[in-house]
């Protein structure tokens, strides 16, 4: 902030050494808030020392690059120069000289100004200036501004010793201005850091409030917009009794979302009954129409049961097989399907009226290939979860391995990823994840592991893997191109595993290795 122009009483006479020490101490030690006041006091002292009647300080304004008057003083009876005067406009020649040459401009009288520089002469006459001396303020070759002294009553010669001494004062001003600028920059930076910290704190608070790691959501892993959208929709509908239809490919996590909705719902005190509609006993749908019901693979529900389910949804009542008694249903349905139910309804394979009754609040589950940014966090989630179950800790995933996992399209989605990682953990010889080829081999392993709702035993997985390695190496356990090195094991360990798993060559042949 620029200081107001002031009329000041002359201070007591002092030596230049005392003056220099006082000005330097005040300028270099003053807090930023009192900088303008200290500059004004320094100019007043310099006016008295030089025998002048006016003094100004003008500084380059970063906004327009022009030199503006920021501080001005005058002795008693002499009005100061107006503040914010633009030097390039009012004193173009003098400003050009001092700014370009970085040297003082000393004028014992207006006659020292070139005759053609009429604007400077007119300005000084208007200000009633008889003589003037301007001193540049320069730091590191950069022009920061200038300070001036002027006389109003008589012309004054400016002796060389005085000019030399003002050069020292100029260096003090330059140091003070640099210090002020550094302090301003620091304050701005600290303010920005504080604002950033507050914004991050606010964002963290928002994320904590919006966190989906609460009860029911802890098993749903991912930070992509697609996952956030699914979880947001699930949270919004959970507190209602509206029917939810989860749509998406196999292995996308529809059952996890159904459980999350149940955990957030007013019906969470009762168990979520999960029914696979592809293998649904006819009486089950009638025995479980209370609480909350998750109908998985709803697209496989037989047409006769579709009619019963439709009645429950439309009228809220049903009759048990062999009974004429009408019961009231108190059930909230969550259904899921990997089929295109809209197409099935058009083709007559699924009742269209039931489809629209179920489709009150549809949630589309994204396939894993549509949310690849979630794969790294899913990988580490499963490594921790599965590693604990098989008592094996994987601490490192090579960048190339992670790139392969991200690049693969995962037709089996999250379920396939989980199965592939479980197999990889078992077969990794150390704490670094070792990954087989992805694609058909991985898909076959994943399908085998979940066929008919079962889970392949870990011993079977290991046996199959070792057998493939042995067959690819013509059963060489030692020597060039042997199976042990391909599996990342030493030969004795491989022999031990083969013995434990009952692996032996089925046909006789020359023993190798």
Buried (B, 14 or more C-beta within 10 A) or exposed (E): EBBEBBBBEBBEEBEBEEBBEBBBEBBEEBEEEEBBBBBBBBBBBBBBBBEBBBBBBBBBBEEEEBBBBBBBBBBEEBEBBEBEBBBBEBBBBBBBBBBEEBEBBBBBBBEEBEEEBEBBBEBBEEBBBBBBBBBBBBBEEEBBBBBBBBBBEEBBEBEEEBEEBBEBBBBBBBBBBBBBEEEEEEEEEEEEEEEEEEEEEEEEEEEEEEEBEEEBBEEBBBEBEBBEEBBEBBBEBBEBEEBBBBBBBBBBBBBBBBBBBBBBBEBBEEEBBBBEBEEBEEEBBBEBBBBBBBBBBBBBBEEEBBEBBBBBBEEEEBEEEEEEEEBEBEBBBBBBBBBEBBEBBEEEEBBBEBBEBBBBBBBEBBBBEEBBEBBEBBBBBBBEBBBEEEEBEBEEBEEEBBEEBBEBEBBBBBBBBBBBBBBBBBBBEEEEBBBBEBEEEBBEBBEBBBEEEEEBEBEEBBBBBBBBBBEEBBBBBBEEEBBBBBBBBBBEEBBEBBEEBEBEEEEEEEEEB
